[in-house]
Amino acid sequence: IGGHPASFIPEIPRWALRNFSKPGDVVLDPFCGSGTTLIEARKLGCSVIGIDNNPVARLISSVKTRNINTKKAKNHLEVVLNHVKSQIGQEVELPYVTNRDFWFDLPVSHSLMKLRNSITTIQDKEIRDLLLLCFSDIIRTVSHVAPGQILQARRPNNHKQKELSESDVINTFEQKCRSVFKLLHDDFSAITSTQIIGSMEELSDFDLIITSPPYINAVDYVWAYKLRMHWLGMANSSKERLDLSSTEIGTERIAKSDYFENFESGIDELDCKLNEIEQGVNYRAGKGQNELRAQVTYKYFQQMEEHLKFMSQRMKTGSKYCLVIGDSNICKTYIPTSDYLIKYAEKNNMKKTHHFFVLLKNRTLNISRDLEWADKIDYEQIVVFERL
């Protein structure tokens, strides 16, 4: 349910939880995505705090980490279905969606808006969020987006596809809801709690951190979720969406006026590699791309150093931070991300206690990685730090 462009396997947080936590602890994932860490922590009797800049990710994590009454959800679904079916054929005011008529037939847009309007009248927040998540899950299905794509592309031979009716969309939504209801958790401890927030400034006390931060230049998560965001009313213009994207760690949305003239990361080797990327020593990309990639990479490490410093200041002595990360190749310059993050962590009163590799099998980001200047990620590294 929900889906996420770069979920990590549950065995990793499960290992960390069994080794570094106990029932009743509060587990934090500051880049929670679709909530893999949070789900595993709640299964083991921990309370959880999830932080994510992306409102769609927060919705997914919130729904997946709560006990939800299936009978109540089914009752609300019936009310929504009856209400929307009674409106078939009626026109409604449509929301802003980027290139809406390119991606959606008009009957589809009308039925989606009617569904959203009906769901948002539900007073019970947990049920409302559940049905909104199911609603967002069908948006691509009923659109002209080609299946299996993270970044939107129109279906090939789209003109041959059957035009969906309002009833088709409603039936798709109903089927999605009923399949999701079978997956609902009702076994999370009532004593534990879930807190999903959008900013680290809202952070409260915690005992253990387990997270997988964004990769450098890998997936634009806001772009990947853009249709969902617009239909859910989380971004009411392209500007709102782009402004959100510009705040993400690893974003490519950096204005030239914000470029740094000199690279001073505090790690000499990294500064040399940044200059290699900028100057196109190993690969010369298109106009302005080398400069942009160097700036993106530099800003990524700046933001991650700030993050590690912020976390260290709030960690208890002896508590653990389990970091899941992969190295990168930027314009054919190898960036040992984990090595540099270890240096930043050690600079901020953390000591490395574990470091090992996990081979990735049968995993894809659904993005072509066979470009001359990019490589696929074959393994991830697990690094565990202890706060001194």
C-alpha positions, 0 to 999 in steps of 0.5 A: 500500500502506498508505494515508494520509489526507493523503499529499503528491505525490512530485514535491515531495520529488523536487525538493528531493532533486535540488537539495539532496542527494547520494547517501550523504546522510541525509535526515530526515522528522520527520512521515513519514506513509506515507513519500513523502519516504523512498521518493524519498530511497532511490531516489536513494541516500540513507539515511533517518530517518523520525519519526512519532507514529502507530505505523500510519504507522511500520509503513507507512513501514518496509515501503515503504522496505525491500528485501524478498525477494518469494520469501521473502514468498510462502513465509511467506504460504503458511504463514500461509494454510495455518495459518489455513485449518486453524482455520476454525470454531474460536473464538479470544479476540478483542481490544479493538476500539472497537465491534467488533461494530458494525463487524465480523460475528463470523466476520470478527472470528474470521478477523482474529484468527487471521490476526494470531495467525499472522502475529505468529509469523513471526520475520523482522521485515521479512516479519512487518511486510509481512504485518501491513501487508497485514492492516491494509489489509483491515480496513476492506474486511471491515468495515461501514465505508463505502468512501472514508471517512477517519473511519469511517461505517457503510455505507448500507443495511448490512443488505443487504450480504452477511455475509462468511465466514471464508473470504471474509476469508482470500481477501481477505487473500491477494489483498491480499498478492499484489497488494502483492508485485508492488509490492515494492521490490528496488532500494534500495541495500544501502549505504543504510539506513532508520530509523523512530522514534517520537520526535525524542529518538531522532534521530541525525545527518542532512543534509537535512530534507524534511517536511509537518507536520500541518495545523491542525484538518484530520485526526485521524490516530489516529482515522482509523487507530483500527480498524487500531491496535486490530486490530494490538494498537497500542492495547489500549483507547480510553484508550491510543488517546486518550492517543496522539491527545492528543500529536499536533501540532494535536490537538483533545484539549485539556482545558479545565483546560489552556486558556491564559488569554492568547495570547502567541505572540510574533507580534502578528498571530497573537495578534489572530487567535486572539482573533478566533477565540475571540470568534467575530468572523467566525463563531460556532460551537457551544457552546465550539467557538470557544474550543476552535479558538483553543486548538488553533490556539495550541497548534499554533503553540507546538508547531511553534515548539518543533519548529523550535527543536529541529531548528535546534539539530541542523542543520549549518550550511548544511543545508536544511529543506524545509517543505511547508505549507498555510494555514488558515481557522479559524472564517472567520479566515484563518491564514497558517500559512506566514508564521508558521512562517517567522517562527519559523524565522528566530527560530531561526537559519534563513534562507528561501532559496526560497518558492513555491506548488503548486496542488492538483488532484484531491486530497481529504481525503474530509471535507466541507469545505463547512461554513460555518466551513471551507474546502478547501485549494487550494494548498500552499506550499514553503518552504526554509530554510538553517541559518545 
